[in-house]
């Protein structure tokens, strides 16, 4: 092989390696999520309108600070918590971070069957499989974590790499006091804008003079 050809190959390889610094990796590692403490199981005769019948949990996963993005709902309002999406081969995970107000040591939550990540370009729905460690379709209490940033981990089917933009759809359910069961959907957002930060900052292509 001539010296000229060797130089051309070396330059081509260098360009490919340089380009790798700005390419988003195809898959993410799944988020950490510890087992919470079940302080009280739900009553066998669970009743939406009797909050004493709800399961109660403590010591759930926390984060040093809220990470991710607040999504914009169709009415223009922003979600109270921040979301991060993890694109994995076997599943898609979405974390929800929310900082508990100081005065709100007890609060209840509910996630509903039929909620989904929607492909904003095709309308395909990737249904919520589960909220790790918590029930679906039942309210549950979280307590003892005032001022902490709690993190809930939602699991969905794996998203094909062809899916570029998604919407988060929360299915409607029965309402009760202090809980509006009306469903909601967010505006489309690029998946890569929701994923963990894996891009390396590229140096500016414009380079100034070197002065000695």
N, C-alpha and C positions, 0 to 999 in steps of 0.2 A: 504493500500500500504506500502510495506516495505521501510525502510530508504534507502536501497541500490538502489531500483527502483527509488525513488525520486531523489537521487543523479544523476542517469544516465539521467533522464529527464531534470534536471536542467543543466547538462553539455551540452546536445544536444541543448537545447534552447539557451544557451550562445554561442555555436558555430555558430548557425544560425544567431543570431544577429550580431556577429562579422563579419560574411561573408557579411552582408548587406552593410557594409561600403565601400566595393570594387565593388558593383554591380551598373552598369549604369541603371538609371531609364528608364522605357519603353518610357515615353513621356515627352516632354518639354513644357513649357509655350511659347506661341507665342511671337515674338519680338515686342517691342514697335515701333510705327510708327505714327508720327503726320501728320496731313493734311498740305500739303504745300500751299503756296499762288500762285494762278494762276494769273500771272501778265498780260498775254495776251493769249487769246485762239488761237488755230490754225485757219488759214483761211479756209473757206468752200471749196475753191479750192486749198487745200494743194498741194504743189509741192516739191518733194524730192530735186530738184535742185535749189530751191529758199528758202534760209534759213530764209527769212522774213516771210514765211508762217508757220513757226513752232510755236507751243505753247511755252510759256516761263513761268518758275516756279522759285520761290525763297523761302527761309525759309523752306527748306526740312529737314527731320530728320538728325541729326548729332550724332556722337559718340565722347566721350572724346579722344579716340585714335582708330586707326584701330585694329580691333579684327578679329580672325579667321585665316584661312590659305590661302596662295597664292597657287592656283592649278597649276599643271604642265601640259602643253599642250603636244600633241603627238610629237611636234618637239623639246621638251625639254625646251621651254621657260616657264616662270612663268607668271601667270595672273597679271595684274597691280594692281588689288584690291584684298582684302582678303574676303573669304567666310566663313559663319557660317550656319549650317543647324539645323533647329528646327523641330524635329519629333513630330507632334501633331496628335490627333485622327482624326480631321476633315480635315486636310490639312497638307502639308509639306511647311515650309517657309525657304527660303534661303536669308540671307542678304549679300549684297555686300558693303564693306567699301572701300572708296577711298579718299585719302587726296589730295585736290585740290591744285595744284601748285600756288605759290604767283602771278605769272604773268598771270594766266589763270582764269580770273574772269567770263568769258562767255565760255560755251562749250555746245555742243549738244550730245545727246545720242539716241540710238534706240534699242529696244528689239523686237524680231521677233517671230511671230506665228510659231509653229513647233519646237521651242527650247524645251529642255526636260532634265530631269534627267533620265539617263539610268541605269537599273540594270546591273552591269558589269558581272554578272554571267548568266543571262537569256536573256538579250537583250531587256527586256520589257521597254517601254518608258512611263514616267510619264510627260505628256505635260505641259508646262508653261500655267497656267490659266490666270495670269495677273501680272503686276508690279503695286503694290498698288499705286493709285493716279496718275498714268501716262499712256499715251496711248501705245498700241501695234502697231507695224508696221508703226509708224510715228516717225520721229525725233522730239525731243523737247529740248528746251534750259533750262539750269540751270545757274543761275547767282547770283552774290553777295555773294558767299561763299568761296572766295579765302582763302587758308591756312586751311580751316576747313575740318574735315573728314566727308564726307556725307555718308549716309546709305540708300540704296535702298532695298526694301523688295519684293522678288519674291515669288509667290504662286504656288504650284503644288498640284496634288492629294495626299492623304495620302499614305505613303509608308508602305506596309505590314512589319511586324516585321521580316519576312524572308529575306528581302532585307538587305544585309550586306555591299555591295560595290556599289558605284555609279560613273558615269561619267557625267560631265556637258557638254551638247551639245548645241551649239548656231547655230541655223539654218542660212543658207545663205539668202541673200536678195540683192536687187539691190545696186550697189556701186554708190558713188558720190564723188565729190572732198573732200578730207580729211576724207573719210570713205570707207574702204574696206569692201564690203559686203560678203566676203568669209566666209563660216561657219567654226566652229572649235569644237574640242572635247578634253576634258582633259583625262589624264590617270586615271585609276581606283584608288579610295581612299576609305578607310573604313569610313562608315557613322559616327561611334562613334568618329573618329578623327576630324570630322567637327562639332560635336555637342557642345553646351555650356558645360563648365567644371562643372560637377556635382559629380565627384568622390572625395571622401575624401582620403587624403593621408594615406596609411596604415603604421602603425609602422613596423619597421623591425622585421621579425620573429626571426632573430638572436639577442639574448639579451646577453649583457655582464654581468660581475659580479657586484653585489651591494656591494660597499665597504663603511663601516661606520668608 
